[in-house]
Amino acid sequence: MHLQRLTRRFRRVIFLAGYVLGFGSSRLLAGPPFFTDDPDPVDYHHGEAYMASQYWRTESEGYGTVPQMEANYGAYPNLQLHVIAPAQFDRPSGGPTMYGYGDTELGAKYRFIQESSDRPQVGIFPLVELPTGDASRNLGNGKAQIYTPLWIQKSWGPWTTYGGGGFWYNANRRMGNGDFEGWLLQRDLSKALTLGVEIFHRDGNTVDGPTGTGFNAGGQINFGEHEHLLFSAGRDFSNVNLLTDYLAWQWTY
């Protein structure tokens, strides 16, 4: 079956599953569904899991993940462990679609400054992309990549803003290194709904795509205390990356 049809069905299943649940208490979203992350780790002995899909469309190809499994766990106070295991596809214009397991992402988020009434919280979230995908089929980078960002966050009532950035080191010399910076503003509109918008810039050959300065708008809908629907969509101002979107079903425990 065509991958785009599978993606549409995957999204319908996620939405319908959430629709039958009741609304519950809000949970401040951070990181997914946006590129920009935050310094706030998962609480100690708590966790979250995502079943997600990402899609990028450029002038020459469409590529993304379906499904993408992500898990975060609070292993110690102020310390979160992180893993992403993606099934990836690549469909160049006029060419065959490739599908298979992509590069595995591992990371650890550590918050070393706590937020107060007059001080933001600050943390680091180093990541490594392991070359587990088949680079010959455009399903991986072929070499390891390392990201070393610093994130800052401050909240005022229902408003939260966070951002920062860092440097991507790419061991694949044919691809090159780059950096990513982003900033986000979001608001809790109710216990059931949070909306936000981010602006970001990325250099070419980073994990998240070609060079571009762009935006994403999205949010989170809470379906009960432990189930959440996350979504975002945007594009690059430079038109290099014409479209980006993200959809995920999240469980928290």
SVG drawing of the C-alpha trace seen along z (x, -y; Angstrom):
<svg xmlns="http://www.w3.org/2000/svg" viewBox="-16 -38 51 40">
<polyline fill="none" stroke="black" stroke-width="0.4" points="0.0,0.0 1.2,-3.5 3.1,-5.1 1.1,-8.3 -2.1,-6.3 -0.7,-4.5 0.3,-7.8 -3.2,-9.2 -4.7,-6.1 -2.2,-6.2 -3.3,-9.7 -7.0,-8.9 -6.5,-6.0 -4.7,-8.2 -7.3,-10.9 -10.3,-8.6 -8.7,-6.7 -8.3,-10.0 -11.7,-11.2 -13.5,-8.6 -11.6,-9.5 -12.6,-12.2 -10.7,-15.4 -8.5,-15.6 -5.9,-17.8 -3.4,-19.7 0.2,-18.8 2.6,-21.5 4.0,-20.3 7.7,-20.7 9.9,-19.5 7.5,-17.4 5.7,-18.5 8.3,-21.2 11.9,-21.2 12.8,-23.5 13.3,-21.7 13.3,-22.7 15.4,-22.1 12.5,-20.5 13.1,-16.8 10.5,-14.1 9.9,-13.8 11.9,-11.2 10.5,-7.7 8.0,-9.0 8.0,-8.4 6.4,-9.2 6.1,-7.3 5.2,-8.5 3.9,-6.8 4.6,-9.5 4.9,-10.4 7.0,-13.2 7.0,-14.4 9.2,-16.8 8.5,-17.9 11.2,-19.7 11.3,-20.6 12.9,-17.3 11.6,-14.7 9.4,-13.8 10.7,-11.9 9.9,-11.2 9.1,-8.6 6.0,-6.4 5.8,-5.2 8.5,-6.7 8.7,-5.4 10.0,-7.7 10.5,-7.1 11.7,-9.4 12.2,-8.3 13.1,-10.3 16.1,-8.2 17.2,-10.6 16.0,-14.0 16.6,-16.5 17.9,-13.8 15.9,-12.3 17.0,-9.4 15.8,-9.5 15.5,-7.2 13.9,-7.4 13.5,-4.4 12.2,-5.4 10.8,-3.5 11.9,-5.9 10.8,-6.5 12.3,-8.5 10.5,-9.2 12.4,-11.3 10.4,-12.9 10.2,-10.5 12.0,-7.7 11.1,-4.7 10.1,-4.9 12.5,-3.5 11.3,-2.3 13.1,-0.7 14.6,-1.3 16.3,-4.7 19.0,-6.1 18.5,-5.6 18.6,-8.6 19.9,-8.4 20.1,-11.3 20.2,-12.5 18.6,-15.8 20.0,-17.4 18.6,-20.5 21.2,-22.3 19.4,-25.6 15.9,-25.4 13.3,-28.0 12.2,-30.6 10.1,-33.8 13.0,-35.8 15.2,-33.1 14.6,-30.8 15.5,-27.1 18.5,-26.0 19.6,-22.6 21.5,-20.6 20.2,-17.8 23.1,-16.1 22.0,-13.7 23.7,-11.1 22.3,-9.7 23.6,-6.2 24.0,-5.1 21.5,-2.1 19.7,-3.0 20.8,-2.0 22.5,-5.1 22.7,-3.6 18.9,-3.7 18.7,-7.3 17.4,-5.8 20.3,-7.0 23.3,-9.3 25.9,-6.5 27.9,-7.9 27.2,-9.0 26.0,-12.6 26.2,-14.4 24.2,-17.4 25.2,-19.5 22.4,-22.1 21.7,-24.4 18.0,-25.2 16.4,-27.9 12.7,-28.2 10.5,-30.6 6.8,-30.5 4.3,-33.2 0.9,-31.9 -0.5,-30.1 2.4,-31.4 5.7,-29.6 8.6,-30.5 11.7,-28.4 14.5,-28.0 18.2,-27.9 20.3,-25.7 23.6,-24.0 26.0,-22.4 25.5,-19.3 28.7,-17.3 28.4,-15.0 31.1,-12.2 30.1,-11.8 32.6,-14.1 30.5,-14.2 27.6,-15.8 29.3,-18.4 28.5,-20.0 25.8,-22.5 23.9,-24.1 20.2,-24.5 18.6,-27.4 15.0,-27.9 12.6,-29.8 9.0,-29.0 6.1,-30.8 3.0,-28.8 -0.1,-29.2 -2.4,-26.9 -5.9,-27.9 -7.6,-25.4 -7.0,-22.1 -7.5,-20.4 -5.7,-22.5 -2.2,-24.2 -1.1,-26.0 2.3,-27.4 4.5,-28.7 8.2,-28.5 10.8,-30.1 13.9,-28.2 17.1,-28.2 19.1,-25.1 22.2,-24.8 22.4,-22.2 23.2,-18.6 21.8,-18.5 19.5,-15.7 16.3,-17.8 16.9,-18.7 18.4,-21.3 19.4,-24.8 16.4,-27.0 14.8,-29.6 11.1,-28.8 8.3,-28.4 6.0,-25.7 2.6,-26.2 1.0,-23.4 -0.1,-22.2 -1.4,-19.5 -4.9,-18.1 -5.3,-16.2 -7.6,-13.2 -7.5,-12.1 -4.7,-12.3 -2.3,-10.0 -3.2,-10.4 -2.3,-13.3 -2.5,-14.2 0.4,-16.4 0.5,-18.1 2.4,-20.8 2.9,-22.0 5.0,-24.7 7.4,-25.7 10.7,-27.4 10.7,-31.1 13.4,-30.2 11.2,-27.7 14.0,-25.1 11.9,-22.9 8.3,-23.5 6.5,-21.7 7.0,-20.0 4.5,-18.3 4.4,-16.1 1.6,-14.1 1.9,-11.9 -0.1,-10.0 1.6,-10.3 1.2,-8.2 2.5,-9.6 2.9,-7.4"/>
</svg>
